[in-house]
Amino acid sequence: MGGVTPGAPVPGERDPGLQPERTRLAWRRTTLASTVVAVLAGKAGLAGGASGGVLAAGVVCCVGWAGVLVVAQRRIRGLAGGREPERLSLRFAVGVVVCVLVTVGGGAGVVLG
């Protein structure tokens, strides 16, 4: 009744296939969310008229989105190999946080501008 099923993973043991897949999916979701922010900001900017401030905020939003895309694609490629994935360096972690904040800030600037 309380036995271990043969072939079942041992609790606490790392499964080399699942964690990289979950991380890859998380990066895809982050990229998708960033794309949605950029598209909605662009739509709001086009609907509200294109003043200088709105255009500048739109450019900032697009630059932030491109930064998120670059970092996410690099990380996804790093996870695609069959070997143990390397840890995300502090430089790239800070970079993606800054890019997400720039994307959201630019999107907010377009909507509020």
Secondary structure, DSSP 8 states (H G I E B T S, - for coil): -----TT---TT---TTHHHHHHHHHHHHHHHHHHHHHHHHHHHHHHH---HHHHHHHHHHHHHHHHHHHHHHHHHHHHHSSS------HHHHHHHHHHHHHHHHHHHHHHH-
